[in-house]
Amino acid sequence: MLTVGGEARELTDSLVRHTYNGEPLAEVASGFKAASLCWADVTTTVEALKKAVASMTMVPIHAGGASLVERDGWDSVQISSLRQRLDRIDRTLANWADRYDDLDESGTQESEEHA
């Protein structure tokens, strides 16, 4: 099964029950499965952010008018603050990718992932 972000996700009994019956997902507190659930949340949140930015772009100055933010921009202090937060997230993700690649090159990633 693929997530909204196109990532592979294992189709488990609890996931199917959650999707079709609304049953809560079984709590997974550690390991690859727990991290995978968190990763699904990360990718969903990024998609929500993209949609929110697109929605904000569509807000007109007045009914039928041009985009307010495209004409007037947005408070640069607010933008800078958000960009700094996004940059820290970007660096965290880059560090994770570098760590994964380092382990993958040494051949240890496969065995740890499925432990």
C-alpha atoms as a printed R data frame, in Angstrom:
    type eleno elety resid chain resno       x      y      z
1   ATOM     1    CA   MET     A     1   0.000  0.000  0.000
2   ATOM     2    CA   LEU     A     2   1.224  3.547 -0.735
3   ATOM     3    CA   THR     A     3   0.730  6.583  1.485
4   ATOM     4    CA   VAL     A     4  -0.374 10.001  0.244
5   ATOM     5    CA   GLY     A     5   3.303 10.860 -0.163
6   ATOM     6    CA   GLY     A     6   3.929  7.775 -2.311
7   ATOM     7    CA   GLU     A     7   5.807  5.907  0.404
8   ATOM     8    CA   ALA     A     8   5.283  2.185  0.889
9   ATOM     9    CA   ARG     A     9   3.344  1.247  4.024
10  ATOM    10    CA   GLU     A    10   2.701 -2.255  5.285
11  ATOM    11    CA   LEU     A    11  -0.982 -3.187  5.152
12  ATOM    12    CA   THR     A    12  -1.639 -4.673  8.586
13  ATOM    13    CA   ASP     A    13  -4.771 -6.063 10.160
14  ATOM    14    CA   SER     A    14  -4.969 -3.138 12.596
15  ATOM    15    CA   LEU     A    15  -4.567 -0.604  9.775
16  ATOM    16    CA   VAL     A    16  -7.382 -2.225  7.778
17  ATOM    17    CA   ARG     A    17  -9.614 -2.320 10.868
18  ATOM    18    CA   HIS     A    18  -8.820  1.331 11.568
19  ATOM    19    CA   THR     A    19  -9.528  2.381  7.978
20  ATOM    20    CA   TYR     A    20 -12.811  0.535  7.512
21  ATOM    21    CA   ASN     A    21 -14.221  0.194 11.040
22  ATOM    22    CA   GLY     A    22 -12.724  3.204 12.781
23  ATOM    23    CA   GLU     A    23 -11.013  0.979 15.330
24  ATOM    24    CA   PRO     A    24  -8.014  2.653 16.946
25  ATOM    25    CA   LEU     A    25  -4.622  1.546 15.683
26  ATOM    26    CA   ALA     A    26  -2.743 -0.714 18.030
27  ATOM    27    CA   GLU     A    27  -0.193  1.271 19.976
28  ATOM    28    CA   VAL     A    28   3.300  0.663 18.697
29  ATOM    29    CA   ALA     A    29   5.811  2.435 20.888
30  ATOM    30    CA   SER     A    30   9.149  1.430 19.428
31  ATOM    31    CA   GLY     A    31  10.967  0.057 16.432
32  ATOM    32    CA   PHE     A    32  10.581  0.409 12.711
33  ATOM    33    CA   LYS     A    33   6.766  0.088 12.750
34  ATOM    34    CA   ALA     A    34   6.401  2.940 15.264
35  ATOM    35    CA   ALA     A    35   8.785  5.106 13.254
36  ATOM    36    CA   SER     A    36   6.903  4.249 10.042
37  ATOM    37    CA   LEU     A    37   3.650  5.438 11.585
38  ATOM    38    CA   CYS     A    38   5.350  8.688 12.583
39  ATOM    39    CA   TRP     A    39   6.804  9.030  9.076
40  ATOM    40    CA   ALA     A    40   3.295  8.684  7.643
41  ATOM    41    CA   ASP     A    41   2.245 11.570  9.913
42  ATOM    42    CA   VAL     A    42   5.214 13.645  8.709
43  ATOM    43    CA   THR     A    43   4.375 13.126  5.030
44  ATOM    44    CA   THR     A    44   0.675 13.821  5.630
45  ATOM    45    CA   THR     A    45   1.555 17.014  7.485
46  ATOM    46    CA   VAL     A    46   3.824 18.185  4.659
47  ATOM    47    CA   GLU     A    47   0.989 17.633  2.175
48  ATOM    48    CA   ALA     A    48  -1.341 19.606  4.470
49  ATOM    49    CA   LEU     A    49   1.202 22.443  4.606
50  ATOM    50    CA   LYS     A    50   1.455 22.517  0.808
51  ATOM    51    CA   LYS     A    51  -2.346 22.680  0.546
52  ATOM    52    CA   ALA     A    52  -2.540 25.436  3.179
53  ATOM    53    CA   VAL     A    53   0.010 27.546  1.292
54  ATOM    54    CA   ALA     A    54  -1.894 26.984 -1.965
55  ATOM    55    CA   SER     A    55  -5.143 27.962 -0.227
56  ATOM    56    CA   MET     A    56  -3.574 31.118  1.148
57  ATOM    57    CA   THR     A    57  -2.387 32.015 -2.345
58  ATOM    58    CA   MET     A    58  -5.984 31.743 -3.566
59  ATOM    59    CA   VAL     A    59  -7.352 34.285 -1.048
60  ATOM    60    CA   PRO     A    60  -8.335 37.332 -3.109
61  ATOM    61    CA   ILE     A    61  -7.876 40.956 -2.125
62  ATOM    62    CA   HIS     A    62 -11.650 41.272 -2.560
63  ATOM    63    CA   ALA     A    63 -14.292 39.094 -4.183
64  ATOM    64    CA   GLY     A    64 -13.112 38.348 -7.702
65  ATOM    65    CA   GLY     A    65  -9.809 40.128 -7.142
66  ATOM    66    CA   ALA     A    66  -6.197 39.045 -7.466
67  ATOM    67    CA   SER     A    67  -4.341 37.100 -4.771
68  ATOM    68    CA   LEU     A    68  -3.711 39.196 -1.680
69  ATOM    69    CA   VAL     A    69  -0.358 37.574 -0.872
70  ATOM    70    CA   GLU     A    70   0.857 37.700 -4.443
71  ATOM    71    CA   ARG     A    71   0.096 41.423 -4.571
72  ATOM    72    CA   ASP     A    72   0.987 42.495 -1.020
73  ATOM    73    CA   GLY     A    73   3.208 39.709  0.244
74  ATOM    74    CA   TRP     A    74   3.150 38.704  3.917
75  ATOM    75    CA   ASP     A    75   4.828 39.950  7.086
76  ATOM    76    CA   SER     A    76   8.528 39.251  6.619
77  ATOM    77    CA   VAL     A    77   9.091 38.617 10.340
78  ATOM    78    CA   GLN     A    78   6.436 35.874 10.331
79  ATOM    79    CA   ILE     A    79   7.848 34.430  7.109
80  ATOM    80    CA   SER     A    80  11.423 34.433  8.472
81  ATOM    81    CA   SER     A    81  10.334 32.731 11.676
82  ATOM    82    CA   LEU     A    82   8.521 29.988  9.799
83  ATOM    83    CA   ARG     A    83  11.374 29.539  7.328
84  ATOM    84    CA   GLN     A    84  13.828 29.087 10.221
85  ATOM    85    CA   ARG     A    85  11.608 26.387 11.723
86  ATOM    86    CA   LEU     A    86  11.292 24.655  8.343
87  ATOM    87    CA   ASP     A    87  15.065 24.901  7.846
88  ATOM    88    CA   ARG     A    88  15.696 23.123 11.163
89  ATOM    89    CA   ILE     A    89  13.276 20.384 10.113
90  ATOM    90    CA   ASP     A    90  15.015 20.145  6.736
91  ATOM    91    CA   ARG     A    91  18.393 19.737  8.447
92  ATOM    92    CA   THR     A    92  16.999 17.040 10.739
93  ATOM    93    CA   LEU     A    93  15.651 15.102  7.760
94  ATOM    94    CA   ALA     A    94  18.932 15.532  5.885
95  ATOM    95    CA   ASN     A    95  20.820 14.161  8.902
96  ATOM    96    CA   TRP     A    96  18.533 11.123  9.000
97  ATOM    97    CA   ALA     A    97  19.066 10.524  5.278
98  ATOM    98    CA   ASP     A    98  22.840 10.847  5.668
99  ATOM    99    CA   ARG     A    99  22.806  8.392  8.584
100 ATOM   100    CA   TYR     A   100  20.694  5.921  6.581
101 ATOM   101    CA   ASP     A   101  23.004  6.207  3.571
102 ATOM   102    CA   ASP     A   102  26.074  5.731  5.772
103 ATOM   103    CA   LEU     A   103  24.582  2.580  7.293
104 ATOM   104    CA   ASP     A   104  23.356  1.357  3.906
105 ATOM   105    CA   GLU     A   105  26.837  1.711  2.460
106 ATOM   106    CA   SER     A   106  28.243 -0.331  5.334
107 ATOM   107    CA   GLY     A   107  25.577 -3.012  4.797
108 ATOM   108    CA   THR     A   108  23.956 -2.766  8.239
109 ATOM   109    CA   GLN     A   109  20.682 -1.047  7.321
110 ATOM   110    CA   GLU     A   110  18.814 -4.104  6.019
111 ATOM   111    CA   SER     A   111  19.247 -6.166  9.166
112 ATOM   112    CA   GLU     A   112  18.329 -3.307 11.541
113 ATOM   113    CA   GLU     A   113  15.189 -2.317  9.635
114 ATOM   114    CA   HIS     A   114  13.487 -5.652  9.981
115 ATOM   115    CA   ALA     A   115  14.606 -6.502 13.493
